[in-house]
Structures are given as C-alpha cells and as structure tokens.
Amino acid sequence: MEIVKEIYNLTKEFPKEERYLLKAQMIRSAISIPSNIAEGTGRKSRKDFSRFLEISLGSCFELKTQLIIAKWNISSNKKNMTALTQLVQEEQKMLRSFIKRLIPKEKLETNN
C-alpha cells in the first residue's frame, strides 16, 4: 500500500503529456500489487494464493521498469524515483520469499 501512495505522490508532478501514458500505467501497476495479494488471500488453496502472489510479483517488475523509464524521461524527482525503485525491489524480495515458503518448489513440480 505504501508503494501505491508513493506512486500517486510521484506521478502528480509528471508533465501533462504523460497523464494518459506512463502515469496511468504506473498507477495501474502499483494498484495491482496489493490488489492481487488481497485477492489471493481469499483463495481456498495455497497454489491459488501463490498464483496471485506471482501476478503481484509481475506487477512489481512492471512498475520497476516504468520507474526506470520515468527516470530517463522525466527530469523531476529522480531521487524519489530511485527510492521508490528500491522500495519495489524490497517488495519483490518479500513476495519471492513468501511464494517459496507457501509452496516449496518440489511440491509445485510434482503437481504439474
């Protein structure tokens, strides 16, 4: 949720021409992270929950890429973009760890 808040704050200062391009995409990616975690929490099996965590992880990678693009193309708030990128990377680590603990790799391989 912290990432969502920070993305909204960061993108408020984006140029007008980015409103419907990068800004909108970054907000969607950021919102997708906690939304998929929440949706997965309501699933009945660990495998289903893990699938939603993986979708959330994918959104983290998407957002990280968008932050890099923003850093290249938007001159303001490069320091905030770097800090946010680090926050997203930390979220990626936590999600990976959670997925591994939720369903060990060997269990996933035998279920396929």
MODELLER restraints for C-alpha pairs under 7 A, 6 or more apart:
rsr = mdl.restraints
at = mdl.atoms
rsr.add(forms.Gaussian(group=physical.xy_distance, feature=features.Distance(at['CA:1:A'], at['CA:34:A']), mean=6.25, stdev=0.5))
rsr.add(forms.Gaussian(group=physical.xy_distance, feature=features.Distance(at['CA:3:A'], at['CA:30:A']), mean=6.47, stdev=0.5))
rsr.add(forms.Gaussian(group=physical.xy_distance, feature=features.Distance(at['CA:4:A'], at['CA:30:A']), mean=5.14, stdev=0.5))
rsr.add(forms.Gaussian(group=physical.xy_distance, feature=features.Distance(at['CA:4:A'], at['CA:31:A']), mean=5.89, stdev=0.5))
rsr.add(forms.Gaussian(group=physical.xy_distance, feature=features.Distance(at['CA:7:A'], at['CA:27:A']), mean=6.47, stdev=0.5))
rsr.add(forms.Gaussian(group=physical.xy_distance, feature=features.Distance(at['CA:8:A'], at['CA:27:A']), mean=6.76, stdev=0.5))
rsr.add(forms.Gaussian(group=physical.xy_distance, feature=features.Distance(at['CA:11:A'], at['CA:23:A']), mean=5.79, stdev=0.5))
rsr.add(forms.Gaussian(group=physical.xy_distance, feature=features.Distance(at['CA:26:A'], at['CA:63:A']), mean=5.96, stdev=0.5))
rsr.add(forms.Gaussian(group=physical.xy_distance, feature=features.Distance(at['CA:26:A'], at['CA:66:A']), mean=6.43, stdev=0.5))
rsr.add(forms.Gaussian(group=physical.xy_distance, feature=features.Distance(at['CA:29:A'], at['CA:59:A']), mean=5.34, stdev=0.5))
rsr.add(forms.Gaussian(group=physical.xy_distance, feature=features.Distance(at['CA:29:A'], at['CA:62:A']), mean=6.67, stdev=0.5))
rsr.add(forms.Gaussian(group=physical.xy_distance, feature=features.Distance(at['CA:29:A'], at['CA:63:A']), mean=5.66, stdev=0.5))
rsr.add(forms.Gaussian(group=physical.xy_distance, feature=features.Distance(at['CA:30:A'], at['CA:63:A']), mean=6.56, stdev=0.5))
rsr.add(forms.Gaussian(group=physical.xy_distance, feature=features.Distance(at['CA:32:A'], at['CA:56:A']), mean=6.42, stdev=0.5))
rsr.add(forms.Gaussian(group=physical.xy_distance, feature=features.Distance(at['CA:32:A'], at['CA:59:A']), mean=6.32, stdev=0.5))
rsr.add(forms.Gaussian(group=physical.xy_distance, feature=features.Distance(at['CA:33:A'], at['CA:56:A']), mean=4.50, stdev=0.5))
rsr.add(forms.Gaussian(group=physical.xy_distance, feature=features.Distance(at['CA:33:A'], at['CA:59:A']), mean=5.87, stdev=0.5))
rsr.add(forms.Gaussian(group=physical.xy_distance, feature=features.Distance(at['CA:33:A'], at['CA:60:A']), mean=6.64, stdev=0.5))
rsr.add(forms.Gaussian(group=physical.xy_distance, feature=features.Distance(at['CA:36:A'], at['CA:52:A']), mean=5.41, stdev=0.5))
rsr.add(forms.Gaussian(group=physical.xy_distance, feature=features.Distance(at['CA:36:A'], at['CA:53:A']), mean=6.56, stdev=0.5))
rsr.add(forms.Gaussian(group=physical.xy_distance, feature=features.Distance(at['CA:36:A'], at['CA:55:A']), mean=6.77, stdev=0.5))
rsr.add(forms.Gaussian(group=physical.xy_distance, feature=features.Distance(at['CA:36:A'], at['CA:56:A']), mean=5.53, stdev=0.5))
rsr.add(forms.Gaussian(group=physical.xy_distance, feature=features.Distance(at['CA:37:A'], at['CA:52:A']), mean=6.22, stdev=0.5))
rsr.add(forms.Gaussian(group=physical.xy_distance, feature=features.Distance(at['CA:37:A'], at['CA:53:A']), mean=5.69, stdev=0.5))
rsr.add(forms.Gaussian(group=physical.xy_distance, feature=features.Distance(at['CA:37:A'], at['CA:56:A']), mean=6.51, stdev=0.5))
rsr.add(forms.Gaussian(group=physical.xy_distance, feature=features.Distance(at['CA:40:A'], at['CA:48:A']), mean=6.70, stdev=0.5))
rsr.add(forms.Gaussian(group=physical.xy_distance, feature=features.Distance(at['CA:40:A'], at['CA:49:A']), mean=4.32, stdev=0.5))
rsr.add(forms.Gaussian(group=physical.xy_distance, feature=features.Distance(at['CA:40:A'], at['CA:52:A']), mean=5.02, stdev=0.5))
rsr.add(forms.Gaussian(group=physical.xy_distance, feature=features.Distance(at['CA:40:A'], at['CA:53:A']), mean=6.83, stdev=0.5))
rsr.add(forms.Gaussian(group=physical.xy_distance, feature=features.Distance(at['CA:41:A'], at['CA:49:A']), mean=6.07, stdev=0.5))
rsr.add(forms.Gaussian(group=physical.xy_distance, feature=features.Distance(at['CA:43:A'], at['CA:49:A']), mean=5.81, stdev=0.5))
rsr.add(forms.Gaussian(group=physical.xy_distance, feature=features.Distance(at['CA:46:A'], at['CA:102:A']), mean=6.48, stdev=0.5))
rsr.add(forms.Gaussian(group=physical.xy_distance, feature=features.Distance(at['CA:46:A'], at['CA:103:A']), mean=6.84, stdev=0.5))
rsr.add(forms.Gaussian(group=physical.xy_distance, feature=features.Distance(at['CA:47:A'], at['CA:103:A']), mean=6.95, stdev=0.5))
rsr.add(forms.Gaussian(group=physical.xy_distance, feature=features.Distance(at['CA:50:A'], at['CA:99:A']), mean=5.75, stdev=0.5))
rsr.add(forms.Gaussian(group=physical.xy_distance, feature=features.Distance(at['CA:50:A'], at['CA:102:A']), mean=6.90, stdev=0.5))
rsr.add(forms.Gaussian(group=physical.xy_distance, feature=features.Distance(at['CA:53:A'], at['CA:95:A']), mean=6.66, stdev=0.5))
rsr.add(forms.Gaussian(group=physical.xy_distance, feature=features.Distance(at['CA:53:A'], at['CA:99:A']), mean=6.82, stdev=0.5))
rsr.add(forms.Gaussian(group=physical.xy_distance, feature=features.Distance(at['CA:57:A'], at['CA:92:A']), mean=5.96, stdev=0.5))
rsr.add(forms.Gaussian(group=physical.xy_distance, feature=features.Distance(at['CA:57:A'], at['CA:95:A']), mean=6.39, stdev=0.5))
rsr.add(forms.Gaussian(group=physical.xy_distance, feature=features.Distance(at['CA:60:A'], at['CA:88:A']), mean=6.13, stdev=0.5))
rsr.add(forms.Gaussian(group=physical.xy_distance, feature=features.Distance(at['CA:60:A'], at['CA:92:A']), mean=6.37, stdev=0.5))
rsr.add(forms.Gaussian(group=physical.xy_distance, feature=features.Distance(at['CA:64:A'], at['CA:85:A']), mean=5.84, stdev=0.5))
rsr.add(forms.Gaussian(group=physical.xy_distance, feature=features.Distance(at['CA:64:A'], at['CA:88:A']), mean=6.55, stdev=0.5))
rsr.add(forms.Gaussian(group=physical.xy_distance, feature=features.Distance(at['CA:67:A'], at['CA:81:A']), mean=6.26, stdev=0.5))
rsr.add(forms.Gaussian(group=physical.xy_distance, feature=features.Distance(at['CA:67:A'], at['CA:85:A']), mean=6.60, stdev=0.5))
rsr.add(forms.Gaussian(group=physical.xy_distance, feature=features.Distance(at['CA:71:A'], at['CA:78:A']), mean=5.80, stdev=0.5))
rsr.add(forms.Gaussian(group=physical.xy_distance, feature=features.Distance(at['CA:71:A'], at['CA:81:A']), mean=6.55, stdev=0.5))
